[in-house]
Amino acid sequence: MAKTTGKLHRRILRTVAGESGATFIEYALLAGLVGIIVAIAVATFSGKMKEFFGNITTKTDDASKAVQSADIKPK
């Protein structure tokens, strides 16, 4: 039993101190970098996106009003 416990202990230490710890840190840094890039993009393009979707809303409303006011009579 003592041999098994020692092997398990060494295996856990290798896992914690080995490459899996470095890989986790690399992924965490990459995720943080992506988050920063997304935040910058949102701050930069938010005005243009608001204008773009505002124009779509206006055109959709205009088209809806034109359809509602159209004088269509069935044959």
C-alpha positions as CSV (number, residue, x, y, z in Angstrom):
1,M,0.0,0.0,0.0
2,A,2.9,2.4,0.8
3,K,4.3,1.9,-2.7
4,T,1.0,2.7,-4.3
5,T,0.6,5.9,-2.2
6,G,4.2,7.0,-3.1
7,K,3.6,6.5,-6.8
8,L,0.3,8.4,-6.7
9,H,2.0,11.2,-4.8
10,R,4.8,11.5,-7.4
11,R,2.3,11.3,-10.2
12,I,0.2,14.2,-8.6
13,L,3.4,16.3,-8.2
14,R,4.4,15.7,-11.8
15,T,1.0,16.7,-13.0
16,V,0.9,19.9,-10.9
17,A,4.4,21.0,-11.5
18,G,4.7,19.6,-15.1
19,E,3.6,20.9,-18.5
20,S,-0.1,20.9,-17.7
21,G,0.4,23.8,-15.3
22,A,2.3,25.8,-18.0
23,T,-0.4,24.9,-20.6
24,F,-3.1,26.2,-18.3
25,I,-1.2,29.5,-17.8
26,E,-0.7,29.8,-21.6
27,Y,-4.4,29.3,-22.2
28,A,-5.3,31.8,-19.5
29,L,-3.0,34.4,-21.0
30,L,-4.5,33.8,-24.5
31,A,-8.1,34.1,-23.1
32,G,-7.1,37.4,-21.4
33,L,-5.6,38.7,-24.6
34,V,-8.7,37.8,-26.6
35,G,-10.8,39.5,-24.0
36,I,-8.8,42.7,-24.3
37,I,-9.0,42.7,-28.1
38,V,-12.8,42.2,-28.0
39,A,-13.1,45.1,-25.5
40,I,-11.1,47.4,-27.7
41,A,-13.1,46.4,-30.8
42,V,-16.4,47.0,-29.0
43,A,-15.2,50.4,-27.8
44,T,-13.9,51.4,-31.3
45,F,-16.8,50.2,-33.4
46,S,-19.8,50.6,-31.0
47,G,-20.8,54.0,-32.5
48,K,-20.7,52.7,-36.1
49,M,-22.7,49.6,-35.1
50,K,-25.3,51.7,-33.4
51,E,-25.7,53.9,-36.5
52,F,-25.8,50.8,-38.7
53,F,-28.6,49.1,-36.8
54,G,-30.4,52.4,-36.3
55,N,-30.5,52.8,-40.1
56,I,-31.9,49.3,-40.5
57,T,-34.6,50.0,-37.9
58,T,-35.6,53.3,-39.6
59,K,-35.8,51.6,-43.0
60,T,-37.8,48.7,-41.6
61,D,-40.3,51.1,-40.0
62,D,-40.6,53.1,-43.2
63,A,-41.3,50.0,-45.2
64,S,-43.9,48.8,-42.6
65,K,-45.7,52.1,-42.7
66,A,-45.8,52.1,-46.5
67,V,-47.3,48.6,-46.5
68,Q,-49.9,49.6,-43.9
69,S,-50.9,52.7,-45.8
70,A,-51.1,51.0,-49.2
71,D,-54.5,50.9,-50.8
72,I,-54.7,47.3,-52.0
73,K,-58.0,46.0,-53.1
74,P,-58.7,42.3,-53.9
75,K,-59.8,41.5,-57.4
